[in-house]
Amino acid sequence: MEVIGNKLCIIFRTEPQKATRSKMNPRETFFILEITEVLQRREAVSVSGEPIPFFSPAIHTDSYEYKLGIRMYLNGVENESGRYMAIFVNMMMGKFDNIEVRWPFTQRITLSILDQSGAKRHISQSMQAKPNLSAFQKPTEAISCTGCGFMKFASIEEVFS
């Protein structure tokens, strides 16, 4: 796997909604996020020395459905800093949360890093949203403080070698 031109490509997949409909599987939708300035983002830390996460733009699963965001620590977080890339999904307040959306969020989510070198060494991990987790409940803030994801999504070496 290699980072091409200081860019990293992340795919978020979930069950039937909007973003982009898959031609291979119309029951699946996906959102592709290209991250630029990867090397600078890996080195970014706050004044207190904490890693600064990268937040995706808001992802809408459909016109009237869920709104969520992806929070990534490209150089890891906590005990895994410098060892594993971390990725989390955070629910966000949406315009139609009180009208059209059924809470909690219960769909399967797949997060992938696409290998852009042509070797097709993509990295993917999936999770099934659990209705009892606070991360998948209706958010009470613009972006929920509680996310769900992977502290050890992929080794830094695997992603950036």
Phi, psi and chi 1 to 4 in degrees:
 res  aa     phi    psi   chi1   chi2   chi3   chi4
   1 MET       -  141.9  174.0   96.7   40.9      -
   2 GLU  -144.9  154.0   63.4 -177.8  -66.7      -
   3 VAL   -88.0  120.3  176.6      -      -      -
   4 ILE   -93.1  124.0  -55.1  -67.1      -      -
   5 GLY    54.1   36.8      -      -      -      -
   6 ASN    61.9   33.3 -158.0   13.9      -      -
   7 LYS  -126.9  148.1  -68.8 -178.0 -172.6  174.2
   8 LEU  -130.3  137.6 -175.9   64.9      -      -
   9 CYS  -113.3  121.9 -166.0      -      -      -
  10 ILE  -113.7  137.9  -54.6  -74.9      -      -
  11 ILE  -117.2  133.8  -70.8 -169.7      -      -
  12 PHE  -110.0  124.9  166.3   86.5      -      -
  13 ARG  -122.3  144.3  -68.8 -179.8 -170.2  -90.7
  14 THR  -150.6 -178.8 -171.8      -      -      -
  15 GLU   -75.3 -176.7  -68.1  168.5    1.7      -
  16 PRO   -54.4  113.7   16.5  -23.6      -      -
  17 GLN  -157.2 -141.4  -71.7  108.1   38.3      -
  18 LYS  -102.1  -96.4 -163.4  173.2  178.2  179.8
  19 ALA    35.1  -95.0      -      -      -      -
  20 THR  -137.8  130.5  -57.9      -      -      -
  21 ARG   -78.8  135.7  -64.3  -88.6 -177.1 -146.1
  22 SER   -77.6  131.3  170.6      -      -      -
  23 LYS   -74.7  -28.1  -68.6  179.7 -178.7  167.6
  24 MET   -74.6  -35.2  -58.1  -81.7  -78.3      -
  25 ASN  -143.7   96.1 -178.2   -1.2      -      -
  26 PRO   -63.2  -12.1   15.2  -21.3      -      -
  27 ARG   -83.5    0.0  -67.3 -174.7   30.8  118.0
  28 GLU  -120.5  142.8  177.8 -177.4   69.9      -
  29 THR  -123.7  159.4   59.2      -      -      -
  30 PHE  -147.9  159.1   58.7   93.8      -      -
  31 PHE  -129.6  125.4  175.4   83.3      -      -
  32 ILE  -104.4  128.7  -60.9  174.8      -      -
  33 LEU  -120.2  120.0  171.8   65.6      -      -
  34 GLU  -100.6  123.1 -173.9  175.6   78.8      -
  35 ILE  -100.9  124.8  -57.0  169.6      -      -
  36 THR  -101.6  169.9   59.3      -      -      -
  37 GLU    53.5   43.5  -58.6  171.7  -11.9      -
  38 VAL   -59.6  -46.2  172.5      -      -      -
  39 LEU   -62.2  -41.6  -59.0  176.1      -      -
  40 GLN   -65.9  -40.0  -63.7   88.1  -31.7      -
  41 ARG   -67.5  -33.4  -68.2  179.0 -164.8  -80.2
  42 ARG   -64.4  -33.8  -80.0 -171.2   65.1 -156.9
  43 GLU   -89.1   -9.8  -63.8  170.4   -1.0      -
  44 ALA   -67.7  126.2      -      -      -      -
  45 VAL  -135.4  154.9  -68.1      -      -      -
  46 SER   -76.1  175.5   68.1      -      -      -
  47 VAL   -58.3  -34.6  176.1      -      -      -
  48 SER   -82.7    0.6   63.5      -      -      -
  49 GLY    91.2    2.5      -      -      -      -
  50 GLU   -78.9  144.0  -64.5  -65.5  -44.7      -
  51 PRO   -64.5  142.3   17.8  -23.9      -      -
  52 ILE   -95.0  121.5  -62.4  174.0      -      -
  53 PRO   -74.2  155.7   26.3  -31.7      -      -
  54 PHE   -98.9  127.5  173.3   81.1      -      -
  55 PHE  -106.6  133.1  -74.1   94.7      -      -
  56 SER   -73.6  161.9   73.2      -      -      -
  57 PRO   -63.3  163.6  -16.2   25.8      -      -
  58 ALA   -60.7  139.9      -      -      -      -
  59 ILE  -112.9  126.3  -61.5  167.1      -      -
  60 HIS  -104.7  124.5  -64.4  -90.2      -      -
  61 THR   -74.3  -17.2   60.3      -      -      -
  62 ASP  -169.5  170.9 -161.2  -15.1      -      -
  63 SER   -56.8  -35.9  -61.0      -      -      -
  64 TYR  -122.0   20.9  -54.0  105.4      -      -
  65 GLU  -108.4 -144.7  -74.5  -80.5  -22.0      -
  66 TYR   -74.4  150.9  -55.3   96.9      -      -
  67 LYS  -124.0  129.5 -178.6  178.2  175.1 -177.2
  68 LEU  -148.8  170.4   43.1   91.1      -      -
  69 GLY  -138.6  159.5      -      -      -      -
  70 ILE  -108.9  130.5  -60.4  172.0      -      -
  71 ARG  -113.3  122.6  175.6  174.1   41.4  104.3
  72 MET  -124.4  141.5  -69.7  169.9  -86.8      -
  73 TYR  -113.8   99.6  -65.7   87.7      -      -
  74 LEU   -67.1  -20.8  -61.0  177.7      -      -
  75 ASN  -114.6   19.0 -156.7   40.9      -      -
  76 GLY    86.2  177.3      -      -      -      -
  77 VAL  -148.9  151.7   66.1      -      -      -
  78 GLU    53.7 -133.2  -64.4  179.6   10.9      -
  79 ASN   -65.7  -16.8  -65.1  -21.8      -      -
  80 GLU   -96.8    5.6  -54.4  -53.2  -24.6      -
  81 SER   -57.5  129.7 -174.6      -      -      -
  82 GLY    82.3   -5.6      -      -      -      -
  83 ARG  -115.3  -42.6  -64.0  176.0   39.9 -162.8
  84 TYR  -134.3  140.0  -70.1   92.7      -      -
  85 MET   -77.3  135.9 -174.8  173.9  160.8      -
  86 ALA  -112.1  138.2      -      -      -      -
  87 ILE  -136.0  133.7  -59.9 -179.7      -      -
  88 PHE  -133.3  151.6  -56.4   93.3      -      -
  89 VAL  -107.6  130.0  174.3      -      -      -
  90 ASN  -120.8  128.1  -69.0   71.5      -      -
  91 MET   -71.1  149.0  -57.8  -52.5  -66.3      -
  92 MET  -128.8  153.7  -59.1  172.8   74.1      -
  93 MET   -66.9  132.4  -73.5  178.2  120.4      -
  94 GLY  -115.8  162.1      -      -      -      -
  95 LYS   -61.5  -32.0 -171.8  174.2 -178.2  178.8
  96 PHE  -112.2   21.3  -58.6  102.2      -      -
  97 ASP   -55.8  -35.2  -76.3   -5.0      -      -
  98 ASN   -90.6   -7.2  -65.9  -34.0      -      -
  99 ILE  -112.6  -56.6  -53.8  167.7      -      -
 100 GLU  -106.8  -19.0  -64.4  -71.3  -32.8      -
 101 VAL   -92.5  134.0 -179.7      -      -      -
 102 ARG   -94.9  119.5  -98.3 -164.5 -164.8  140.5
 103 TRP  -104.6  149.4  -66.9   98.4      -      -
 104 PRO   -80.1  167.1   28.4  -32.8      -      -
 105 PHE   -68.2  131.0 -179.2   84.2      -      -
 106 THR  -130.9   14.1   59.4      -      -      -
 107 GLN   -87.5  163.9  -62.7  170.4   14.6      -
 108 ARG   -82.1  138.1 -179.0  167.6 -160.9   72.5
 109 ILE  -124.3  134.0  -62.9  169.1      -      -
 110 THR  -121.2  128.8  -58.4      -      -      -
 111 LEU  -112.3  133.8  -61.6  164.6      -      -
 112 SER  -136.2  147.6  -56.7      -      -      -
 113 ILE  -108.9  126.8  -62.5  175.5      -      -
 114 LEU   -90.7  130.6  -62.6 -177.6      -      -
 115 ASP   -78.6  113.2 -179.1   -0.7      -      -
 116 GLN   -93.1    6.1  -61.1  178.3   64.6      -
 117 SER   -81.9  -12.3   72.0      -      -      -
 118 GLY    97.9  -10.6      -      -      -      -
 119 ALA   -78.7  -10.7      -      -      -      -
 120 LYS    57.6   39.5  -63.2 -171.6  178.2 -177.6
 121 ARG   -95.4   59.7  -67.2  175.4  -66.6  158.2
 122 HIS   -67.3  152.4  -49.3  -54.0      -      -
 123 ILE  -119.6  127.4  -57.9  167.3      -      -
 124 SER  -137.3  145.6  -67.7      -      -      -
 125 GLN  -140.4  143.0  -69.9 -150.2   42.6      -
 126 SER  -119.9  155.5  -65.5      -      -      -
 127 MET  -145.1  147.0   67.0  178.5  147.0      -
 128 GLN   -99.2  120.8  177.0   63.3   51.8      -
 129 ALA   -61.9  131.8      -      -      -      -
 130 LYS  -102.7  122.4  -55.0 -111.8 -172.9  -63.5
 131 PRO   -61.2  -21.1   10.9  -16.1      -      -
 132 ASN   -85.4  -10.7   58.8  -31.2      -      -
 133 LEU   -79.4  137.5  -68.7  179.3      -      -
 134 SER   -63.0  -25.7   60.5      -      -      -
 135 ALA   -61.5  -24.4      -      -      -      -
 136 PHE  -109.3   11.5  -61.8  113.3      -      -
 137 GLN   -82.7  166.3  -57.2  -58.3  -45.4      -
 138 LYS   -58.6  123.6 -179.6  179.2  171.1 -175.6
 139 PRO   -68.9  146.5   18.0  -22.5      -      -
 140 THR  -108.8    0.3   56.7      -      -      -
 141 GLU  -130.2  166.7  -58.0  171.7  -81.1      -
 142 ALA   -51.4  -44.5      -      -      -      -
 143 ILE  -134.1  127.6 -177.3  166.8      -      -
 144 SER   -60.5  135.9  177.3      -      -      -
 145 CYS   -70.4  -24.7  -66.9      -      -      -
 146 THR   -96.7  122.3  -54.1      -      -      -
 147 GLY  -117.5  172.5      -      -      -      -
 148 CYS  -135.8  138.2 -171.1      -      -      -
 149 GLY   175.5 -139.1      -      -      -      -
 150 PHE  -130.3  113.8  -54.3   96.4      -      -
 151 MET   -67.9  -32.3  -72.0  -77.8  -73.4      -
 152 LYS  -117.8   63.2  -64.0 -179.6  177.9 -179.0
 153 PHE   -63.4  -50.2 -179.0   79.3      -      -
 154 ALA  -158.0  148.6      -      -      -      -
 155 SER   -67.9  143.8   74.5      -      -      -
 156 ILE   -56.5  -40.8  -62.9  -70.9      -      -
 157 GLU   -60.8  -44.7 -177.0  178.2  -41.3      -
 158 GLU   -63.8  -41.2 -175.4  179.5   13.1      -
 159 VAL   -76.0  -41.5  175.2      -      -      -
 160 PHE  -110.3    8.5  -63.1  106.9      -      -
 161 SER   -74.9      -   62.4      -      -      -
